Amino acid sequence: MNYEAVIGLEIHAQLRTKTKIFCGCSTEFGSEPNSQTCPVCIGMPGVLPVLNRRVVEFAIKTGLAMNCRISPYSRFARKNYFYPDLPKGYQISQYELPICEQGHVDIVVDGVKRRVGITRIHMEEDAGKNIHERDCSLVDLNRTGVPLLEIVTEPDIRSPKEAATFMRKLRTILRYLEVCDGNMEQGSLRCDANVSVRPEGSTEFGTKTEIKNINSFRFVEKALEYEIKRQIKVLSEGGTVVQETRLWDSEKGVTFSMRSKEEAHDYRYFPEPDLVPLVVEKEWIDEIRKAMPELPDEKFKRYT
C-alpha cells in the first residue's frame, strides 16, 4: 500500500521590536542573563501589561503579506501551564479571537505551484530559557515577554521538501517586511511540525505526531523524512501510530518520544483580564498596507 504524508506547521517568529510586548525592557539578544527584566515581564504581583503598538503593526503587516483577513476585533488570553522559565505561571497569547485568519502563501516545488493555507496568525509573549549544566539547570528570563507571532498553516503540505520550501518562503517574507530577522540558530524563528500519513487517495486524516522546536530548514526536511518513514513502517507492520509529541535528535538523525497525548498540557485558556479587547480600525490597516514594501512574488511577476 502506498501512503501520502499530511503536514501542518506552527512557526514562532520573534519580532524585531526594540522593547518587549507588554513592558519597556530591551529585546536585545545576547545580553547578560536576567539583565533585561522588570516586575511586568517576570510577573510580580500587582503589575499591569501595556500592549506595544509596534507589535500589532507587525502582526497586521505579516497578515496582509500572507493574504489574511485582519480581524477588526481580537482578544488576548492566558495560556496556563507550569515550567521554570515561565515565572507568571501563564503566557499571554491569543486563542479564539486571533488578529489574522484565513490566508495563504504560494510556493513552487519542482516547477509545480502549491498553495499553503494559513489558518491563523496571533500575537503572544515568549517564555524564558533554561540553561542546563551538568548538575543543575539555570533560568535566564531575558527572553520572557519578547514578542512573538505564531503562524499556523492548514494541513496542506504533502512532503518534507514542500515544508522546507514553505519555511524558506516564509523567512523571505518576514525579512522583506523587516518584522523578524529569521535567525533560526538564535531561536528567532522556530518550527513545530504536525505530521501524519494516510493511504493515497484517502480523505481521512491519520493519527498525527508533533515534532517540536526544529531549528533549521535542513532539520525540518530530515525530521519529517524520518518521521514519515517511521509511521509508514508502524502501519505496514500492523501497528498503530500513537498521538504524541516527539523531538528531533540531529546527531542520531531520529525523532524520539517526549510525551504522549495523555501527558499533554491542558492550557485552560481564558480571556486576559488585564488587557481590553483589541480594536483595529480599517484606516490603520489601509495605512499599513500602503507603506508595505514590494514583496518577492510581486517583484518576480514584474521582472518576468
N, C-alpha and C positions, 0 to 999 in steps of 0.2 A: 504493500500500500504506500502511495506517495502522500507526503504531508506538506502543508504550507505553514509558514510562520505568521503570526499576528502580533505586531509590536506597537506599543504606545510609549511615548517618552514623557517624562516630567523633568523639566530643566529649571534649575535655580540660577538666576543671573544677579550678581551683586551690582548695584547701581553706582555710577561714578559721581556721587554727590560728595560734597566736602564734609557734610555732617550727617549724623545718623537720622533714622526715620522719625523718631519721637523725641529727640533731645539734641543739644548743640555739640556733642562730643565729636571729635575728628574721626574720620573713617580711614585715615592713612594706614597703609599696610606695612608691617614690619617694625612697628614701634615696640618699646619696652613692654613686656607683659603687664596687663592691668593698669596701664598708664593713661588709657583713653576711656575712662568710665566716669559715671556720675550717679547720684541717687536714682535718677529716672531709669537709666539702662540696666542698673543692677537690681532694680525692683524694691527699693526701700519703701517702707510704709508711708502713706500719705502723699506720695508724689503723683503728678498727673502728666500723661503724654501729650505732646503737641505735634500734630502732623506736619511733616516737612513738605511744603508745596511743590518743591522741585521733584520729589519722588512721584507725586501724582502726574506731573507734567511728563516725566519719563515713561510712566506706565501708559499714558494716553498716546504718546508718540510711538511706542512699541506696538500698541494695539492697532493703530492706524496703518503702520508699515506691514502688519500681518493681516490686513483686511478684516479686522474685528469690528463688531458693534460695540461702541463705547457706551457703557451704562450711565444714564444721567443720574442714577441713584444707586449708590453701593454702600456697603457697611462692613466694618471690621468686626472680628470675632476673636474670642480667646480659645486657643488650642491647648488643652490641658494635658501635661504629662510631666513626669519627674525624670530629671537627668542632671548630673552635677554641673554641666555647662549652661543650665537654664535657671538662673537664680530666682526668677519670679515664680517658677513652677507652672508657667504658661507662656505661650508665644502669641503675640498679637498678629493675626493673619486675616484673611477674608475667607468666607465659607460659602453661604448660599447666595450671596449677592456680590460677585466679583466685579471689578471695574471694566473688564473686557471679556467678550464672549463671541463665539461663532465666527472664527476667522479661518484663514487658510494660507499656506505657503506652498508655492510650486517648486519642485526640484526636477532635475534631469539626471537620470541614471542610465548609462549605456545607450544614450541617444533617445531614451523614452521619457516623456514628460509625465510626472506623477504629482498629484495634488494631495497634500497632507493637511487634514483639518485641524484647526486649533480650537479645542474645547473651551478654554478659558485662560486668561492671564490675570493673576491677582498679586497684590502687594502684601508683603509681610516683613517681619524683622528676623534677622539671622540670630542664631544661638552663639554661645561662646565656643571655645575649643579646648578639648582635653589633650594634654601632652603627657604621654606615657613614658615614665622612666623605668628602670629595672625593678625597683622595689616600691614604687609609688606612682600615683598619677597627679599631675598638676593641672590647674584650671586657669586659662587665660580668657578674661572677659572682654578684651578689646573688641572682638567681633560682635559681641552682644548688641543688638539694635542696629547693626548695619543694614541698610535697606536692600531687600531682595524683590525680584519679580519671579514668580513661579509660572512657567509656561507649560501648559498641559495639552498634549496632542490627542487627537482621536486615534483609535487603533487602526490606522490606515497604512502603516508601514509593513512591508512584506519581506524584507531581507535585511541582514546586518549592513550591507552596503548602502541601502536606502537610508538606514538610521544614521550612519556616519555622514552621508551626504547632506541629510537634513540638518545635522548638528553644525556642519561647516557653513551651510547657508544661513542658519540662524545666527552664528557668531559674526558672519559678514554683515548682516543687517544691523545687529546691535552695535558693531563698531562704526558703521556708517552713520548711525544715529548719534554716536558718542554717548550712549547711555551705559555701556558696560565695556570694560577693556578685554573681556574674553580670555583672560589668562587662566587656563584650566589648571596649570601647575601650581598657581597660588590659591586655587579654590574659588575664583570669582565666577567661574562657570562650571556647574556640576550637573551631572545627569543621572537619573534613575530610569531604568528601563523595565517595562512590564511586557512579558513575552509568553505566548502560548503557541501550541501547534494544533492543527486540525487536518483531517483528510482533505485533499484537494477537491474543490467543488462544494464543500460543506459551507453552510452559512452559520452554523453554531460555533460559539467560541469554546475553546478548550480551557482547561484549568491553568491559570496564569501563575507565574512566579515573578517576583520583583527583584531586580538586581540593583543594589544601592551604590551611590557615590562613585560612579565611573568617571575618571578624571582625565581622559584623553580620547581623541577620536579613534585612534588605533585600538584602544582598550574597549571602546563601545562596540566596535566590529568584532573583536576577538571574543569578548564576553558573550555576545549574542550568538556567535557561531557555536561556541561550546555549549551554551545552554539549550539551543535548538537541537543539537545532536544528542544531548543528554536526554531531553524529553522524548524525542523520537525513539531512542533506544529503550527507554522505560515502557513506552506504549507498545513497541514491537515485541517486547518480551512478555506482554500480557499484564504489565503492572499499571499502576495509577499514579499520575503526576500529583504531587501534594502542593496545595497552595501555600507558599511560604516566601519569606524574604531571604535572598541569598547575597553573598558578597563575592567580588571578583578578586582572585589571587593572581596577580600579574606574573609573579615569579614561576608559579606552577602551571599557569595557563588554565585554571579551572575555577568554577564557581563552587561555593560551599554554603551550607545552610546556616543562617543567622538566627531566624526564629520562624515558627510555624504560624498559621493563621490564628490558632487558639491563643498564642502568646502575643499577638499583635496588640498595639495600643488601642484603647477606646478613648479618643481625644475629648469627648464630651464638649463639643463646640457650643458656645452660647454668645450672644451679642456682647461686644466690648462695652461695658457701662461707662467708661471714662472718655469715650470718643463719640461725638454725634455722627449720624449718618453723613456720608459724603455726597454732596450735590454738585454735579459738574454741568456748567452752563454750555449751551451749544456754541455761543460766541467764542468761548475759550478753546473749545475743540477745533473750531474753524481757524482760529489764530495759530494754534499749534500746527495744524495741517499746512497752512501757508508757509510756515517757517521751516518745514522739514526739507532736508537735502534730497537731491535726486537719488533714488535707490538703485541698487545694482541691476535689477531686472529692467527698470525704465531706461537706464543708461545703455544696457545691452541692446534693447529694441531700437534706440536712437541711432546706434552705430552699425546696426546690421540690417 
